[in-house]
Amino acid sequence: MRDALQILAEARVIAVVGASRDPHKPAHSVPLQMQRHGWRIIPVNPYAGDELFGERVYASLADIPHPVDMVNVFRPAADALEVVREAIAIGAPSVWLQLGIVSPEARRLAEEAGVDYVEDRCLAVERAVGGLSLT
């Protein structure tokens, strides 16, 4: 299994489950920050409209018509297991639960499927600490 920095360094396309239109929420500011540093952000939220961050919004991971390198999760811990199931179904190589989100069941499922898994860590913080940028 890759560590968090390795996962982030090797990712190019990040599907963000729970992406938000509200600029005051981390589910908006974190993906936007990652996009500004060169990652392609694919918003996943059935309630977020048609476009966000200049990208088409998808209702579910299964609706994304191309591969993603990571599934980043901004949903309550109770939803994490289902998101991991969906990530496995689309062949995502990694799942990252944002700061404050922990799910032992989701971790177990990801590990059993050979999917790299990070929880309770912020993508933007890890990017900054690791000095990573794709631009």
N, C-alpha and C positions, 0 to 999 in steps of 0.2 A: 504494500500500500504506500502511495505517495504521501508526503507530508503536505500541510496546508500551502506553504510557499511554492512547492513544486507543482501542485495542482493548479494554482493560480498562474504561475509562470508559463505553464504549458497550455492553458486555456486561451481560446480566441473568441469563442461564441458562448455567451452566458444567457440561459433562459432564466428569467426572474419571475418566480411564482409569487403572486401577491404584489406585483409592482403597482405603485400608486400614482395618481395624478396630483395628489396634494404635495406641494413643494416643501411643506413643513414636516413631512413624515420621512423617516429613514428609508422606507420602501420607494421613495422617489429620489432622495438626495444621494444615497449610496450607488444605485445603478447609474445615475447621471455622472457621478464622479468617476466611476469605472469607464463609462463611455468616453469621457473627456481624456482619459489616459489610453484610449485605443481599443478597448474591448468592444465587441459588437454585443449589444444588449437586446434581447428578445423578450418583450413584456408578455406575461401570461396572467390574465385576470379577466374573467367574463364580464366584469362591470366597469372596466377602464376605458371603454370606447373603442374606436377603430385604430387610433395611432397614439403612440407615446414615445418620447425620446427619438422622434423621427422614424420609428419602426412600426410596422403593423403589430397590433395587439392580438394575441391568440387567447381563446377561451380556455384551452387546456394544453398540456404538453403534447398530447397526441395530435393536435391540430398543426403543429409546427412541421412544415414540409421539408426541412433539411436537418442535418445532424447538429447537435449542440455539444459543447465540450464540458459544460457544467450546468447543473440546475441549482440556482441560488434561491433559498426559501425565506420568504417574509410572511409566514403564516403561523398561527398558533401551533404549539407542540402537538396538540391533539390531531392536527392535520398532517403532520410530518410523515407518518407511516404510509398514508395514501399517496402522498407526493413521491415518496421513494419508490413505491410500486409503479407509479406512472413513469418515473425516471428510468427504472429498469426496463420497462416495456418499450421505451423509445431508444434504448441502447446508450443512454448518457453514461459516460465513464466516471462522473463524480457528482456528488450532491453536497451542498454547503448550506447548513442552517445558520442563519444570522445570530448575532449576539442576543443572548437571553432565550434561545430556542434549543431545547434538549429533548431527545426522545430515544431511550434505550431500545425500544422496539424497532424504530427506524434504523438505528445504527446496526442492530443485529441483522435485519433484512439486507441492508446494503452490503455488509461484510460477507454474508452468505452468498450474495450475488457477485462478489468481486468488484463492487463499486466503491471507489474512494469516497470517504465520508468525513466531513468536518462539521462540528456543531458548536454553538455558543461562541462564535467568532465573527467579527465584522470584516467583510471583503475589503472595504476601503481602508480600514486600519491596517490590515495585513499587507495590502498593496503599498501603503505609505512606509510602514516599518521595513518592508523588504526592498524598498526603493524600486519597485517594478513599474514599468510603463511600456506600452506598445507603440507609443508615438515617437 
